[in-house]
Amino acid sequence: MAEPQRIVIVGSGLAGASAAGALRERGYGGQITMYGQEVHRPYELPALSKDIMLGNADEPTWVHDIGFYADNEIDFRPGTPITEVRPADQTVVDSDGAVHSYDRLLLATGSRPRVLPGAKGHVLRTFDDSLALREKLAEGKQVVIVGAGWIGCEVAAAARKHGAVVTVIDPVPLPLQRVLGERMGEVFRDLHAEHGVHWRLGVGVEGFTDHGVILSGNEELLADVLVLGVGATPRLELAEAAGLKLADGGVAVDATLRTSDPHIYAAGDIAAHDHPRYSKRVRVEHWANAKDQGTYVAGPLLGTDEPYVQSPYFFSDQYDLGMEYRGLADPEHDELVVRGDLGKREFIAFWLRDGRLQAAMNVNMWDDGTALKALVDSHAAVTPEQLKTADLGDLA
């Protein structure tokens, strides 16, 4: 495959910016053009619900220094979204109507926050969203958060730090239950309750008023600040209109992140990846996935064919609890094994399926990250007793 002369990147988030940087690191000397919807230069998302929301930072972590794109002859066009992809003639159309050709195209369009009909609350997806919400998290303010997932929990922790009165609503019985299961959900429920969060779990939302939320049973919950943390929707419009194959809620890509069109690749939130390690499609909406896939896809864009094999990874910080999660578990069916002290919130949770490790989450324990990654990546054959007592480095 001849080296492409023109690579177009649609999306200036972490995946797109990481790909642009990695292309230059690989010595690629052709034309790189990156189109972004936001006016800001590319940044990472974790600080939006963590350091910025807590008031510990006023800016996100920028993917590259301000002069990086010009210095590396990357034509970065902020505030210029692409409105159409035309695979037949290998062109894209930008929001000004200009047509641009490509030899290889990377779609890294990310996700948008889900909204609920009638809701006029805050969402959290961009740097500007984070600053706008932080301004409202003041002492004594009634903050109502719809959604007890990662964003909802992290915003709740930040709001409590600012002295707000916080209520979190979710129809599921426990926070983070779909991702972590019941026992781990109880850990996070109790953590937030100890810090003064009011839970309304197992309760549905019927609608919204100018003053708050209508719960099931027609109860109205008043809110000075309403936050919607009900997940995100991948931006698939361009891919779908271009006729690319979609699957499992995303753009179907092979092991090298190539789409059904041989000249087009997809990375980050939108990529439904045919993952060699899991023998199924995997779509992940976390920071590490965007960063790692963006860096990796520079190779396939230039003609390499080694598959992407990284296991999913994410982290969270809430109050004095820090955690890292590696792998991909099915908490409803996998066997949970706990090593350490749940009461002190210093432990490692493991998920086993048919005697093989699927995922691990270390909570306030930081010495075994390398061993945990090796164990998860290899789907190690281990017993519950080994996970509880053996040296994890030796097991790895």
N, C-alpha and C positions, 0 to 999 in steps of 0.2 A: 504494500500500500504506500503510495507516494505521500510524502509529508505535505500536509495542507498548507496553503499559503495564507488563508484567511480563516480565523476562528472567531466565531461570534458567541458571546455568552449572554444569555437572557436571564437577568437577575443579578443584583449586586449585593446579595446577602453573603453569609459566611461561605456557602458552597461555591458560589460563583467567584468570589474574590480569592478563595483558596486555590481554585483551579487556575485563575489567571496568574497568581504568583508562582504556582508549581510549574506552569508551562515555561516561564522564564528561567526558573531554577534548573529545568531540564535542558536549557540551552536553546529553546525554540526561538527562532529569529523572525518568524512571520508576523502577520498583522493580528493583533488581539483587540477586539472591541467588546466592551462590556456595557450593557444597557441596564439602568436601574430605575425603579419607580420612585424611590425616595430621593430627597435632595442631599441627604447625608452620604458621606463616604462609607464604605462597608464596615459594619461593626458586628460584634458577637452579642447574642441575646441574653445569656445568663444574668448579667448585671442588672437587667431591666427589672427583674422581680427580686433581686437580692441587693447588691450594694447601692444602686441608685435609689431603689424603693426605701431602703433603710436609712438613707441619708448619708451613707459612707462615701459616696462618689457622686459627681455631677455629670460624668460622661461614661459611656460604655467603654469596653475594651475594643479599640479599633483594630481591624484585621491587619492593616498595614499603616505605616506612617503616612502623614499627609502628602509627602512628595513622592511616594513609592510609585504611583501609577504613571506620572509624567516621567520620572527617572527611568522607568523600565519600558517606556514606549507602549503603555497599555492605554488605549483610547477609552477612557471611562466617561460615560455619558449619564450623569445623574439626572433624575427628573425626566427621563425619556423612556417611558415604557414601550415595549414592543406590543403591537396590536394584532399582528398576523404573522404566521409562519407559512411559507409556501414551499413545501418539500419538492415539488415537481421541478421548480427552477432554482432551488437552493437559495432562496432569498427570505428576508424578513422585512416587515413594514413597521416603522416606528410611529409614535403618536403624532408626529408632524406630517405623516404621509410619505416620508422618504423611504425608498427601497434600498436594501443593502444585501449584498450577496455574501455567501459563506461557502467554504469547503467542508468545515465541520461546525456543528452547532451544539451548544450545551444549553439545555433547559434547566434552570435552577431557580424556579419561580416561587418556591417556598409555599407558605400557607397564609391564610387569613383567619382571624378569630371568628368563631361561630357567634351568631347573635340570636336573640330570642325575640319573637314577634311582640312589638309594643314596648320593648325595653329601651330605655334611654340612659343606660349606665356606661361606665368606663369599661373598655377592653384593654388588654395589655399585649401588644405585639411589636410596637416600635419604640424608639428612643423618645419620640414626642409623646406617645401614650404614657410612658413611664413618668416623665416629668409632670404631665398634666394630672395624673392620679396622685403622685406624691404630694402635690400642693394641697390636696383635699384631706390627707390623713393627719388630722389635727386632734389635739386633746379633747376628749369628750364627744367627738363626732360619732354619730351612729352609722357604722359602715356595715352594709349587708353585702355578702359575697354569695353569688349563686354558682355553685360548683366546688366540690371538695377534692379536686385533683391537685396536681403540682402547683399550678398557678394560683389556685384558690388558697391553698395552704401557705404558700410563700407570701402572698399578699396579706393574708391574715396575720402572719408573724410580724411583718413590717408594720401593719396598722396598729398592732398592740404595742410595738415599741414606741410609736408616736402618741400613744395614750388614747387611741380611739376605742370605742365600744364596738366589738366585732361579733357579728352573727354570720355563720356559714350554713347555707341550705344545700341539701342534695337529696335526691330520692333514694340513693343507695344507703344501706344501714351504717356504713363506715367510710371514712375518708380513704382514698387511694385503694379501695378494695379490689377494683378490677385489675389493677396492676400488681398489687402485693398480697392480696388475700386477706382473710378475716383477722388472723392473729397479728400481722404487721399493721393492718388498718387500726386495730385497737391501740397499738403503740402510738401512732400519730394522733388518734383521737384523744388519748389521755394526755399526751404532750401539750396539745393546744388547750385542753380544758384546764390544765394546771396553770396556764398563762392567761386564763380569763376569757378564752373564746367561748361563745355560746353556740352550741351545735343544734341545728334543726335537721337531723338526719332521718331518712326514710319519709321525707315530706316533699311533696311535689309543689311546683309553682304553677298557679292557674293564670296569672296575668300580672300586669303592672299598672300602677297609678302614678300620678305626678309626685306622690309622696312616699312611695315604697313598693312593696311586693304583696300580691295576693297569693296566699298559700292555699293548699288543698283544705277544704272545710270552710273556705271563704274568710279565713283570718287574714287581716292586713298587718304587715310588718313594716313599720316606718323606717325610712332610711334617709340620712343626710347625703350619703354617698353609696351608690349602687355599683357593684363590680360584677361583671360577667366573666366567669372563668369556666366556660362550658366546652372547651376544646377548640380545635382548629380544623379548617377545611383546606386541603391542598388545592393550589391554584392550577387547575387542569384545563382551563378554557383554551389556551393556545394549542396544547397537545391534542385535545379532542377535535378542535376545528381543523387541525392539520391532518387528521386521520390516523394519528398514531394509536397503536394498540394500548388500551387501558386494562388494568387488572387489579384486583384487591385494593381498590380505593386510590390507585395511583397510576402513573405511567409505567407500563410493563417494560422492564429492562432485563437484559441477560446478565450473566455473571460479571461482565465487564462494563455494565451500566449503559450498554447500547440499546436503543429503542428498536421498534420494528422497522424504522428507516435506518439504513446502515451509516448515514452521514449525521445522525442526530443522537445525542446522548442526554441522559437526565441524571441529576444528582440531588441529594438532600431530601426534603420532606416529600417531594412528589414521586420519588423513585420507588416503585414496587419491584424490588431487586430479587432476582432468581438466585438465592443465596446458597452457595455450595455447602456451607456448614450446617444448614438447617433443612436442605432438600425441599424448600418451598419458597414462595415469595415473602419477603420481609420489607415492610415500609416503616421507617422510624422517623419520628419528629423531634429528635433531640440534637443538642449542640454538637456533640462529638461526631454524630453521623454526618452532619452537614460538613464539618471540617475535614473529616477523614475521607469521605467520598469525593469532596471537592479536590483535595490534594491528589487522591488516587487517580481520578478520571483524566488528569493531564496525560498519563501514560497511554490509555486507550485512544484519546484524541489524536495522539501522535503515532498510533499503530501498534502498541503493545497489546498482548492478549492474556496477561496474567489476571486471574479473577480477583474480585474484591472479596475478602474473607473476614473482615473485621467483625467481631461480635458487638452488639449494641452496648452502649455505655451511657450513663447519665449520673448526675449528682444533684444533691439538694442540701441547702442549709436552712434550718428553721430553729430559731432561738439558739440553744446550745447543742442542738443535734445536727451533726453533719453525716452525710451518707454518700456512698457510691454504689451503683448497681451495674453489674455486668451480666450479659447473657440475655436469654429470652425464656421466661418461665410461663407456665399455665397454672397460676396459683390455685385455680379451682380443682385441678386434678393432680398436680405434682405434690410429692411428699415434702413437707417443710421440716428442716432440721435447723436447730438453733445452737450456736456455740457462743458461750459467754453469758452475760448477765442482762436479761431483759429489763429488770427493775432499774438498773443503773443506766440503761440505754447504752451499753457498751457490749456489742455482740456482732456476730456475723450470722446472717440467715442464708441458708442454702435451699435450693429446690432440686429435688431428685425425680427422675422419671426412669422407670425400669432399671434402677441401679446406676444411672449415669447423671452426672451433674449438668443441669440446664442453666442455672443462674446463681449468682451470689450477691449479697448486699452487705457491705460492712458499714456499721453504724458506730461512729466515734472510736473506731479502731483502724489505725492507719499503717500498720507494719507489714501487712500481708498482701498488698495490692498486686504485686508482681505474681505471687503464687496463685492468687485468686484468678487473675487473668489467664494464666496457663491452665489452670484446672477447668475453667469454663470453656476456653477455646478448644480444649481437647475432649470435651464431654467426658471427663474422667470417670472411670468405673470405680466408685467408692461406696463404702457403707456408711450409714448414719453414725456409727460409733467412731469410725475413722475421722469423719468431719468434726465430731465433737471433741476428740482428744488428741489426734495425731498431729505431728508437726506439718503444717500446710506446705512448707517448702519441700519437705521430703515427699509428700504426696504428689506435688507438682512434678 
